[in-house]
Amino acid sequence: MACVLRAGRAGSGVPVVPGAAQFPWYWAATSAELVGYESWVELSHLMRLDAEPEVIGVASQPFRLSWRYAGGRRRIRHTPDYFVRRRDGRAVVLDVRPDEWVEPEDAAKFAATAVACARVGWGYERVGVIDSVLAANLRWLSGYRHPRVRREPVAESLRTVFAQPQGLLAGVRAVGDPIAVLPVLFHLLWRRELAVDLVGERLSAATVVHPATGAAREVESNADASAASVAG
């Protein structure tokens, strides 16, 4: 199988088709850039990637693969959904497709894409529907992802209060007016400077907030100085 890689401008991705339903762009806090998506499943994975400290850049529909199987006349084409660059320099290509929507022809395309990625030293994953609780929590926290939400005196107080794990609302009230403090807390949770169980239950007043791991805090302290890099 011979593969041709046609690379486009990172993030240019999603086409506009007149008359078709259009999804808005997602503003990625990781890179301060717009990233396209074409389904709510893709959006959930975009938010998941944007919230991961080790991810420094995501591009939508980054390239197209084109090939013919041995002896075949029909040209097969496939455009993966996302290219992800990690902080350690590794790259991962993602296709987002729920399990029940994967037809045999799709599976063959995904397998060929995995082979092509391996040849250039990239990882490859085909991902499906994200856990519903995790998706709901990420949707909520994503509303507070922008740096303008951060207020450093409040952020420092929250880190001090939650140095000892305790309930979300109790800790917030110890810092000040919840109306002013909660947005900053949600921003810190998005940035992984503080941590909660995002998979076990939906965020609530009783959710236990605790310090993030040392590695996560170190990553976040350097996040503002890191530039997104999604070039292969």
DRENKESE-375958 format. One record per residue (C-alpha): residue number from 1; residue in one letter; chain; x, y, z. Coordinates in steps of 0.05 Angstrom, whole numbers. Layout:
N
pos = NUM; code = A; unit = A; east = X; north = Y; up = Z .
...
# end
This chain:
232
pos = 1; code = M; unit = A; east = 0; north = 0; up = 0 .
pos = 2; code = A; unit = A; east = 30; north = 67; up = -21 .
pos = 3; code = C; unit = A; east = 6; north = 127; up = 18 .
pos = 4; code = V; unit = A; east = 8; north = 200; up = -1 .
pos = 5; code = L; unit = A; east = 7; north = 251; up = 55 .
pos = 6; code = R; unit = A; east = -25; north = 317; up = 38 .
pos = 7; code = A; unit = A; east = -16; north = 366; up = 95 .
pos = 8; code = G; unit = A; east = -56; north = 429; up = 104 .
pos = 9; code = R; unit = A; east = -51; north = 489; up = 150 .
pos = 10; code = A; unit = A; east = -60; north = 465; up = 222 .
pos = 11; code = G; unit = A; east = -129; north = 479; up = 247 .
pos = 12; code = S; unit = A; east = -158; north = 498; up = 179 .
pos = 13; code = G; unit = A; east = -196; north = 432; up = 177 .
pos = 14; code = V; unit = A; east = -271; north = 432; up = 177 .
pos = 15; code = P; unit = A; east = -302; north = 451; up = 111 .
pos = 16; code = V; unit = A; east = -364; north = 495; up = 103 .
pos = 17; code = V; unit = A; east = -418; north = 462; up = 61 .
pos = 18; code = P; unit = A; east = -475; north = 507; up = 39 .
pos = 19; code = G; unit = A; east = -542; north = 482; up = 66 .
pos = 20; code = A; unit = A; east = -511; north = 431; up = 113 .
pos = 21; code = A; unit = A; east = -515; north = 436; up = 189 .
pos = 22; code = Q; unit = A; east = -453; north = 472; up = 214 .
pos = 23; code = F; unit = A; east = -420; north = 463; up = 282 .
pos = 24; code = P; unit = A; east = -385; north = 523; up = 313 .
pos = 25; code = W; unit = A; east = -310; north = 525; up = 325 .
pos = 26; code = Y; unit = A; east = -281; north = 508; up = 393 .
pos = 27; code = W; unit = A; east = -232; north = 556; up = 425 .
pos = 28; code = A; unit = A; east = -176; north = 514; up = 454 .
pos = 29; code = A; unit = A; east = -145; north = 544; up = 517 .
pos = 30; code = T; unit = A; east = -84; north = 500; up = 506 .
pos = 31; code = S; unit = A; east = -63; north = 537; up = 443 .
pos = 32; code = A; unit = A; east = -109; north = 598; up = 443 .
pos = 33; code = E; unit = A; east = -133; north = 577; up = 374 .
pos = 34; code = L; unit = A; east = -198; north = 555; up = 342 .
pos = 35; code = V; unit = A; east = -205; north = 481; up = 328 .
pos = 36; code = G; unit = A; east = -261; north = 452; up = 285 .
pos = 37; code = Y; unit = A; east = -308; north = 395; up = 302 .
pos = 38; code = E; unit = A; east = -365; north = 361; up = 265 .
pos = 39; code = S; unit = A; east = -403; north = 325; up = 320 .
pos = 40; code = W; unit = A; east = -418; north = 328; up = 394 .
pos = 41; code = V; unit = A; east = -374; north = 266; up = 402 .
pos = 42; code = E; unit = A; east = -316; north = 303; up = 371 .
pos = 43; code = L; unit = A; east = -329; north = 363; up = 416 .
pos = 44; code = S; unit = A; east = -326; north = 319; up = 478 .
pos = 45; code = H; unit = A; east = -258; north = 293; up = 457 .
pos = 46; code = L; unit = A; east = -234; north = 363; up = 440 .
pos = 47; code = M; unit = A; east = -251; north = 385; up = 511 .
pos = 48; code = R; unit = A; east = -218; north = 324; up = 540 .
pos = 49; code = L; unit = A; east = -154; north = 339; up = 501 .
pos = 50; code = D; unit = A; east = -156; north = 413; up = 518 .
pos = 51; code = A; unit = A; east = -160; north = 396; up = 592 .
pos = 52; code = E; unit = A; east = -101; north = 348; up = 591 .
pos = 53; code = P; unit = A; east = -37; north = 382; up = 616 .
pos = 54; code = E; unit = A; east = 7; north = 340; up = 572 .
pos = 55; code = V; unit = A; east = -28; north = 363; up = 508 .
pos = 56; code = I; unit = A; east = 0; north = 427; up = 477 .
pos = 57; code = G; unit = A; east = -35; north = 430; up = 410 .
pos = 58; code = V; unit = A; east = -93; north = 401; up = 370 .
pos = 59; code = A; unit = A; east = -108; north = 409; up = 296 .
pos = 60; code = S; unit = A; east = -172; north = 386; up = 262 .
pos = 61; code = Q; unit = A; east = -172; north = 347; up = 197 .
pos = 62; code = P; unit = A; east = -96; north = 358; up = 191 .
pos = 63; code = F; unit = A; east = -82; north = 317; up = 128 .
pos = 64; code = R; unit = A; east = -111; north = 269; up = 77 .
pos = 65; code = L; unit = A; east = -86; north = 199; up = 62 .
pos = 66; code = S; unit = A; east = -96; north = 170; up = -7 .
pos = 67; code = W; unit = A; east = -79; north = 99; up = -29 .
pos = 68; code = R; unit = A; east = -95; north = 39; up = -72 .
pos = 69; code = Y; unit = A; east = -92; north = -32; up = -47 .
pos = 70; code = A; unit = A; east = -48; north = -78; up = -89 .
pos = 71; code = G; unit = A; east = -82; north = -91; up = -156 .
pos = 72; code = G; unit = A; east = -139; north = -44; up = -140 .
pos = 73; code = R; unit = A; east = -162; north = 11; up = -186 .
pos = 74; code = R; unit = A; east = -205; north = 50; up = -138 .
pos = 75; code = R; unit = A; east = -168; north = 103; up = -99 .
pos = 76; code = I; unit = A; east = -185; north = 104; up = -25 .
pos = 77; code = R; unit = A; east = -181; north = 168; up = 15 .
pos = 78; code = H; unit = A; east = -186; north = 184; up = 88 .
pos = 79; code = T; unit = A; east = -179; north = 248; up = 129 .
pos = 80; code = P; unit = A; east = -167; north = 235; up = 203 .
pos = 81; code = D; unit = A; east = -204; north = 279; up = 253 .
pos = 82; code = Y; unit = A; east = -147; north = 306; up = 296 .
pos = 83; code = F; unit = A; east = -72; north = 312; up = 303 .
pos = 84; code = V; unit = A; east = -49; north = 319; up = 375 .
pos = 85; code = R; unit = A; east = 19; north = 343; up = 397 .
pos = 86; code = R; unit = A; east = 41; north = 325; up = 468 .
pos = 87; code = R; unit = A; east = 89; north = 363; up = 513 .
pos = 88; code = D; unit = A; east = 142; north = 309; up = 507 .
pos = 89; code = G; unit = A; east = 142; north = 317; up = 431 .
pos = 90; code = R; unit = A; east = 101; north = 255; up = 415 .
pos = 91; code = A; unit = A; east = 46; north = 260; up = 363 .
pos = 92; code = V; unit = A; east = -20; north = 222; up = 362 .
pos = 93; code = V; unit = A; east = -71; north = 221; up = 305 .
pos = 94; code = L; unit = A; east = -143; north = 210; up = 326 .
pos = 95; code = D; unit = A; east = -205; north = 186; up = 290 .
pos = 96; code = V; unit = A; east = -270; north = 197; up = 328 .
pos = 97; code = R; unit = A; east = -324; north = 146; up = 312 .
pos = 98; code = P; unit = A; east = -373; north = 112; up = 359 .
pos = 99; code = D; unit = A; east = -365; north = 36; up = 359 .
pos = 100; code = E; unit = A; east = -434; north = 23; up = 330 .
pos = 101; code = W; unit = A; east = -419; north = 69; up = 271 .
pos = 102; code = V; unit = A; east = -356; north = 33; up = 248 .
pos = 103; code = E; unit = A; east = -370; north = -4; up = 184 .
pos = 104; code = P; unit = A; east = -320; north = -54; up = 154 .
pos = 105; code = E; unit = A; east = -297; north = -2; up = 103 .
pos = 106; code = D; unit = A; east = -285; north = 47; up = 160 .
pos = 107; code = A; unit = A; east = -246; north = -5; up = 200 .
pos = 108; code = A; unit = A; east = -201; north = -17; up = 139 .
pos = 109; code = K; unit = A; east = -188; north = 58; up = 132 .
pos = 110; code = F; unit = A; east = -171; north = 64; up = 206 .
pos = 111; code = A; unit = A; east = -124; north = 5; up = 202 .
pos = 112; code = A; unit = A; east = -89; north = 35; up = 141 .
pos = 113; code = T; unit = A; east = -83; north = 102; up = 177 .
pos = 114; code = A; unit = A; east = -51; north = 68; up = 237 .
pos = 115; code = V; unit = A; east = 1; north = 36; up = 191 .
pos = 116; code = A; unit = A; east = 16; north = 103; up = 157 .
pos = 117; code = C; unit = A; east = 23; north = 139; up = 223 .
pos = 118; code = A; unit = A; east = 70; north = 85; up = 250 .
pos = 119; code = R; unit = A; east = 115; north = 95; up = 190 .
pos = 120; code = V; unit = A; east = 128; north = 167; up = 209 .
pos = 121; code = G; unit = A; east = 133; north = 155; up = 283 .
pos = 122; code = W; unit = A; east = 63; north = 179; up = 304 .
pos = 123; code = G; unit = A; east = 14; north = 143; up = 348 .
pos = 124; code = Y; unit = A; east = -57; north = 129; up = 325 .
pos = 125; code = E; unit = A; east = -122; north = 119; up = 363 .
pos = 126; code = R; unit = A; east = -194; north = 109; up = 342 .
pos = 127; code = V; unit = A; east = -238; north = 134; up = 399 .
pos = 128; code = G; unit = A; east = -313; north = 128; up = 411 .
pos = 129; code = V; unit = A; east = -364; north = 160; up = 456 .
pos = 130; code = I; unit = A; east = -333; north = 191; up = 519 .
pos = 131; code = D; unit = A; east = -359; north = 171; up = 588 .
pos = 132; code = S; unit = A; east = -423; north = 211; up = 601 .
pos = 133; code = V; unit = A; east = -404; north = 235; up = 670 .
pos = 134; code = L; unit = A; east = -335; north = 257; up = 647 .
pos = 135; code = A; unit = A; east = -366; north = 292; up = 587 .
pos = 136; code = A; unit = A; east = -415; north = 330; up = 630 .
pos = 137; code = N; unit = A; east = -361; north = 353; up = 679 .
pos = 138; code = L; unit = A; east = -315; north = 375; up = 622 .
pos = 139; code = R; unit = A; east = -372; north = 414; up = 589 .
pos = 140; code = W; unit = A; east = -384; north = 451; up = 654 .
pos = 141; code = L; unit = A; east = -311; north = 466; up = 669 .
pos = 142; code = S; unit = A; east = -297; north = 486; up = 597 .
pos = 143; code = G; unit = A; east = -339; north = 547; up = 609 .
pos = 144; code = Y; unit = A; east = -285; north = 572; up = 655 .
pos = 145; code = R; unit = A; east = -224; north = 554; up = 614 .
pos = 146; code = H; unit = A; east = -206; north = 624; up = 590 .
pos = 147; code = P; unit = A; east = -147; north = 657; up = 627 .
pos = 148; code = R; unit = A; east = -190; north = 719; up = 640 .
pos = 149; code = V; unit = A; east = -228; north = 679; up = 693 .
pos = 150; code = R; unit = A; east = -166; north = 672; up = 736 .
pos = 151; code = R; unit = A; east = -157; north = 720; up = 795 .
pos = 152; code = E; unit = A; east = -90; north = 704; up = 826 .
pos = 153; code = P; unit = A; east = -104; north = 725; up = 899 .
pos = 154; code = V; unit = A; east = -166; north = 681; up = 898 .
pos = 155; code = A; unit = A; east = -129; north = 625; up = 863 .
pos = 156; code = E; unit = A; east = -75; north = 625; up = 916 .
pos = 157; code = S; unit = A; east = -127; north = 624; up = 972 .
pos = 158; code = L; unit = A; east = -162; north = 565; up = 940 .
pos = 159; code = R; unit = A; east = -98; north = 526; up = 934 .
pos = 160; code = T; unit = A; east = -84; north = 539; up = 1007 .
pos = 161; code = V; unit = A; east = -154; north = 520; up = 1030 .
pos = 162; code = F; unit = A; east = -156; north = 456; up = 989 .
pos = 163; code = A; unit = A; east = -87; north = 434; up = 1011 .
pos = 164; code = Q; unit = A; east = -129; north = 391; up = 1056 .
pos = 165; code = P; unit = A; east = -183; north = 355; up = 1017 .
pos = 166; code = Q; unit = A; east = -253; north = 379; up = 1032 .
pos = 167; code = G; unit = A; east = -321; north = 391; up = 1001 .
pos = 168; code = L; unit = A; east = -324; north = 439; up = 942 .
pos = 169; code = L; unit = A; east = -373; north = 490; up = 970 .
pos = 170; code = A; unit = A; east = -345; north = 488; up = 1041 .
pos = 171; code = G; unit = A; east = -276; north = 506; up = 1015 .
pos = 172; code = V; unit = A; east = -303; north = 560; up = 970 .
pos = 173; code = R; unit = A; east = -341; north = 593; up = 1027 .
pos = 174; code = A; unit = A; east = -277; north = 593; up = 1068 .
pos = 175; code = V; unit = A; east = -246; north = 637; up = 1015 .
pos = 176; code = G; unit = A; east = -302; north = 685; up = 1002 .
pos = 177; code = D; unit = A; east = -367; north = 698; up = 966 .
pos = 178; code = P; unit = A; east = -383; north = 636; up = 924 .
pos = 179; code = I; unit = A; east = -407; north = 680; up = 866 .
pos = 180; code = A; unit = A; east = -337; north = 709; up = 860 .
pos = 181; code = V; unit = A; east = -297; north = 648; up = 881 .
pos = 182; code = L; unit = A; east = -330; north = 591; up = 844 .
pos = 183; code = P; unit = A; east = -309; north = 613; up = 774 .
pos = 184; code = V; unit = A; east = -236; north = 615; up = 796 .
pos = 185; code = L; unit = A; east = -242; north = 546; up = 827 .
pos = 186; code = F; unit = A; east = -272; north = 517; up = 763 .
pos = 187; code = H; unit = A; east = -214; north = 548; up = 724 .
pos = 188; code = L; unit = A; east = -164; north = 515; up = 771 .
pos = 189; code = L; unit = A; east = -199; north = 448; up = 763 .
pos = 190; code = W; unit = A; east = -197; north = 456; up = 687 .
pos = 191; code = R; unit = A; east = -123; north = 472; up = 691 .
pos = 192; code = R; unit = A; east = -111; north = 413; up = 738 .
pos = 193; code = E; unit = A; east = -81; north = 458; up = 791 .
pos = 194; code = L; unit = A; east = -133; north = 428; up = 837 .
pos = 195; code = A; unit = A; east = -166; north = 361; up = 826 .
pos = 196; code = V; unit = A; east = -232; north = 324; up = 834 .
pos = 197; code = D; unit = A; east = -258; north = 257; up = 810 .
pos = 198; code = L; unit = A; east = -286; north = 276; up = 742 .
pos = 199; code = V; unit = A; east = -309; north = 206; up = 724 .
pos = 200; code = G; unit = A; east = -341; north = 180; up = 788 .
pos = 201; code = E; unit = A; east = -396; north = 233; up = 795 .
pos = 202; code = R; unit = A; east = -420; north = 299; up = 769 .
pos = 203; code = L; unit = A; east = -393; north = 361; up = 803 .
pos = 204; code = S; unit = A; east = -433; north = 383; up = 863 .
pos = 205; code = A; unit = A; east = -427; north = 423; up = 927 .
pos = 206; code = A; unit = A; east = -404; north = 360; up = 963 .
pos = 207; code = T; unit = A; east = -351; north = 339; up = 911 .
pos = 208; code = V; unit = A; east = -284; north = 331; up = 947 .
pos = 209; code = V; unit = A; east = -230; north = 377; up = 920 .
pos = 210; code = H; unit = A; east = -157; north = 361; up = 933 .
pos = 211; code = P; unit = A; east = -88; north = 383; up = 910 .
pos = 212; code = A; unit = A; east = -66; north = 361; up = 841 .
pos = 213; code = T; unit = A; east = -5; north = 317; up = 836 .
pos = 214; code = G; unit = A; east = 62; north = 350; up = 838 .
pos = 215; code = A; unit = A; east = 73; north = 333; up = 764 .
pos = 216; code = A; unit = A; east = 8; north = 366; up = 744 .
pos = 217; code = R; unit = A; east = 23; north = 429; up = 783 .
pos = 218; code = E; unit = A; east = 92; north = 433; up = 751 .
pos = 219; code = V; unit = A; east = 61; north = 426; up = 682 .
pos = 220; code = E; unit = A; east = 10; north = 480; up = 696 .
pos = 221; code = S; unit = A; east = 61; north = 529; up = 724 .
pos = 222; code = N; unit = A; east = 96; north = 526; up = 656 .
pos = 223; code = A; unit = A; east = 33; north = 525; up = 613 .
pos = 224; code = D; unit = A; east = 31; north = 599; up = 598 .
pos = 225; code = A; unit = A; east = 102; north = 598; up = 571 .
pos = 226; code = S; unit = A; east = 89; north = 539; up = 525 .
pos = 227; code = A; unit = A; east = 74; north = 550; up = 452 .
pos = 228; code = A; unit = A; east = 28; north = 502; up = 415 .
pos = 229; code = S; unit = A; east = 65; north = 460; up = 364 .
pos = 230; code = V; unit = A; east = 24; north = 416; up = 317 .
pos = 231; code = A; unit = A; east = 71; north = 411; up = 258 .
pos = 232; code = G; unit = A; east = 91; north = 340; up = 241 .
# end
